[in-house]
Structure formats: C-alpha cells, structure tokens
Amino acid sequence: MAQTAQSIGASTVTLAGSSSKHPLNPSHPIVDIKVPSTAAREAVDKAVANSAGESVRVLKLEEYKQAAETLAEAFREDESSWYFLDTPDRQHWTREQKWELHVKIFEYIAYAHLLKGLVLSSGPNYDCVACWMPPGENMDDTLTLLRSGMWRLNYQLSPEGKTRFFSEFLPLLNDTKLQVLGPEVNDDSWYLVYIGTRSTGRGKGYARKVIEHVSRQADAEGRVCYLESSHAVNRIIYGKMGFELQKNIYLQRAKKHVELDIMVRQPRVDEKVMGGV
C-alpha cells in the first residue's frame, strides 16, 4: 500500500499479484514455481539501469532488513498494517510482541520484492523505501514464498488475523485491482505495493523520487501505475504525481472499518514527441 504524508511518511501488508486462492493459505494448494517473464525482467533491468547517476538507489537482497526497518517505522501507526495484529484473539499480546511481528512482516515483504520485484531507496539512510512489482510479475510462486519467509505468517498470525489476511484482505486487493484495470492492463501495469518514509526524511522529496523513477519509465512504455493508500491526505500528494482516485474499498471485520483509496496513474505522452510526429 502506499503512504506518504503521515505514514511517509504507503500500502499495508499488500502482496502484489496475490490471488484469492493464495498459496500461503493452507486451504489451497501450493502453486508451482514460476519463472519470471522476460518482459518483467526487462522492465526491472531498465529501471535499474535508469538509476545510474540519480539519487535513487536500487537495493540489493542483503539490504532487506534496512528496507524493512524504514517501512515498519513509516507504518508504525497505520490502521491497515495493524488490522492483522490488533485482533480480539491477540488481546493478551503486548505491544512489543505485536511490534516484533509487525517488523517481521515487512522483512518478508521486502525480501520477496527484492527477489521478484524492484525495491528503491532515496535519502542517505534508507529514508524512503518503495516496493514495486513490475508488469507481468508477482510473488506467489513457491520458491519466493519459502525464501522470503512469507509462509510463516500462517503460523504467526492468530486465527482471526489469518482470516483477515487470507480470506478478506488478499482477495479484496486482487479482485479490486483486476476490476479497476481489467485483465490486460492489470498484467501490464506497474504496482506500487509499498512506499514509506522515515519521520526524519519527510518533506524532502524522497517519495517523489522513488515514484517518478518508475513512472517516467511507465510513461515511456505506455504503462499504467497502480497503488492503494490508507491515508486520505495522500490523495493530494499522489494526485500531484498523476494518480487519480478510482474508488474506495473497506476492510470490515474490525469494529472500525479501514478505508483504502485505489489510485491509478495513466501514462503521460511527451508533448514534444507528439509535436514531432
């Protein structure tokens, strides 16, 4: 999910490309290991190449803990992140116990995106981190789930937490993205799954840098960018970067429903190029 102003300082435990029959859910079979599509790998390779000389850095696998620390801090007070932890059957847990799992979840997410997606950072101390999933890619394959540690959530979340995560959250995100974009565009879009900025790095333009690093490439390739946001104030911030609000969805198993904004950025056509045609 995407947070900027308040939580960038971006999304919740948003698993890009997740299907409603997610392989983490023991009630469904484990999917086969998938080979990354050529288009998806090419998209990531271009994004990596485009980072040369910029103040945006493409993170490596060994940096997953630093990336997770930034995201965990950015989502420290985010309702969508705590939706799976603050459950009636975990009332006996201390805030410290929940925080430890909160951090672990982001470690799993960061690692999975480093394996199959693109993780960018801006700022001198991992001040802002963005997890992107490139066109045609997801992290539902068995090897990624095992290597990232995502499979552990089936045992670390409480029964209610698992229901919220596997039976409500993942199907809702997957179905909504498909509904909003349509099958063809859905498979050909850039998905900003998470973005977060440390409190000390806010207001310095770091979030804009890690978003525009990919959105410029998406423009050149004619691709859509998609995100979910759990802070209404971010509508303005993302709006300035070309994202438009499409609809709102709600997580409804808690007493207080959690609202998520669905935002889409259409590719922009370079007027200079068009003028020369």
N, C-alpha and C positions, 0 to 999 in steps of 0.2 A: 504494500500500500504506500501511499505517498503522503508525507507530512512535510511541511515546510516551515511556516512561521512559528507555530507553537511547538511542534514536535521536531522542526529543523531550527527539526528545527524548526515521513512519508507514508506506507500502507500498513497492514497488520501482519499477522502471520500469513501472508499471501503467498501461496505456492503457485507460481506461474505455470500455466499449461496443465493444471491439475484437472482430472476428470472426476465426475461424481462417483465413479467406481474407482476410487483411489487405491493403489496397491498397498498403501500403508494400512488400510482398513482390513482387518483380518477376515471380514465377512466377504471379501472379494479376493480373487486370485491374484498372485503376483504377476505383473506383466513381464514380457520378455525384455532382455537387454536390447536397447535401441542404439543404432549407430547414428551419430549426428548427421543431419542432412548437409549436403555440400553447400547449399545456399546459406544455411545457418552459420556454418563455419566461415564462409566467405564474408558474411556480414560482420562477424566478430573480428576477423582478421583486418577488415577495413577500419573498424573502429579503433583497434589497437594501433594501426599504422597512423591514423589521423591524430593520435595523442602526442606524436612527436613534436616537440617544441611548444606544447601547450602546458598550461598549469593544471591539467587534468592528468592523472596517472592511472594506468590500468593495473589493478592489484594482482598479485600472484597468490598461488594456493597457500603458501606458508604465511600469508598475512590475514588469514581468515579470522583469527582472534581479534586483531586490531579493528577489522571491519565490523565484527560483531559488537565490540565494545561501543563503538560510535552509534550503531543502530539501537542497541539496548538503552543507551542514555537518551537518545532522541525520542524513543518511545516509552520513556520512564512512566509517564502519566497518561499514556494513550489508552482510551477505553477499549479499543478494538484488540489491542495486544493483551490486555488483562482479562478479556472476555472468557478466555480458556482457563485462566488461573483462579480468578475470583469466583469460584463456584460454591454452591451450598455444601457440597461434599468435601470441600477443602477449607472449611472454616477453621479447622484445627491447625492448619499450617500457619507458620509465622510469615511475616512479610519478607524476612530474609530467605526462607525456603522458596517462596514464590519468585523472589528476585533471582535466585540461583537458576531456577528453571527458565525464567524469562531470558536470561543471558544465554543459556544453552540452546534455546530455540533459535536465537539469532545466530549462534555459531553454526547450527545445522543449515540454516538458510544461506548464510554467507558462503559456506563451504560448497553447497550444492550449486550456487550460482557461479562460483569460481570454476567448478567442474564443467558446467553446461552452458553458462551464460556469460555475462560481462559485468564485472564489478569495477566501478570507477571511484576515485577519491580525489578531492580537491582540498587544498589547505595544507599547512606544514605538518600537522599531526593527525592525519585522518579526520580532519574537521568535518568533512561531509563525505558520505558514502552513498552510492547509488547502485542498486542491483537491477540490471536489465536482463530480460530474456529476449534473445534475437528472434527474428522471423523463423517460423517452422521448427522451433526448438521447445523443449520442456524438460522437466527433471523427474519424470515419472518412471524412468527405467530402473530396474532392479539394482544395477551396479551403483548408480548415483544415490539411490535411497540408502544403500548399505554404507557406502563410503562417507556420505555426509553425516550419517547418524540419525537421519530423519525417522528411521524405523523405530527408534527408541521412544518416540512420542506415544506410541501405542501402549507403552508400559509406564510412562512418566506422567501422563495426564490422568486425571481422575475419570471415573465413568461418565460424569456429566461433561467434563472437559472434552473427552473423546467424542461424545455425541455432538457437542457444539462444533468441534473442529471438523470431524469426518462427515457427519450427516447433515450439518447445516451450512457451515462456512465454505468449505471447499466446493460443494455442488452449487451453492449460490453464486460464487465468484465465476466458476466455469460457465455456468448457464447464462449468466448475465453478459459476460464478455462475448460469448457466441451470439447471443441475441442482439446485442448492440452493434457488433461489427459485421455479422454474417459470416458464414463458413470460409469463404475465400479470403476476405480481408483479415479475419481472425488469424488464419495461418500465416499471413504475410505481414504481420504488424510487429512493431517493437513494443514490448510490455515493460513499463517501469514498475517493477514489483515492489521495491522498497527504496526510499530515499530518506536519509536522516542527517541532521547536522548537530554537532555538539553545541551546548549552550554558549561556549566561548567562541564559537565560529559563526554565529548567526549575524546576519546583516552585512556580510562581507562578499556576497555574490557567489559563494561556493556552490550553492544548489543550482543556480542558473548555469554555471559552467558544466556541471556533470549532466545536466539535462540537454543543454544546447550541443554538447559534444556529440550526442546521438541524434538529436532532432535535425541537425544540419545534414547528417548522413541520410536520415529518413527522407528529408526533402529532396535530396539529390537522386534518391532511388524511387521516389514517389510512394513512400510507405507511411502508414498511419502510426501514431504513437498513442498508447492507451495506459491509463492509470486509474487506481482507486485512491481516494483520500478520505481520512477520517476526521478532518478538521475543516469546518465551513470556511474559516478565514483563508484557507489555502486556495479557494476558488479564484480569488482576485490574483493571487501570486501566480498560479498556474495559467490563469487567463492571460496574463501579460506575456506568457511564453507560447501562446497559441492554443492552449487547451480550452475546450468548451464543455460545459456541464451537459450531460446527456440524460441522466436520471439519478434517482436516489434509491438505494436498497437498504434493508434493515436486518440486523441480527436480532432475533426476537425471543430468545429463550431466557434471557435475564429479565428482571423486573423493569429495568430501564433499557429500552431498545437502543442499539448502537447504529447510528446512521453513517452510511458511506456514500460519498459522491463518486459517480462514474464520469470520467472526463476523457475526451478524445481530441487529439490534435491531428488535423488533416494536413497532408504535405503542402508546403508552400511552393509556388512556382516562381522561379527567379525572373523578375520582370525584364531584366537586361537580356537574359537568354531569349525570352519570348519576343522581345523587340527586335532581335536579330534574325528571327525566323522568317 
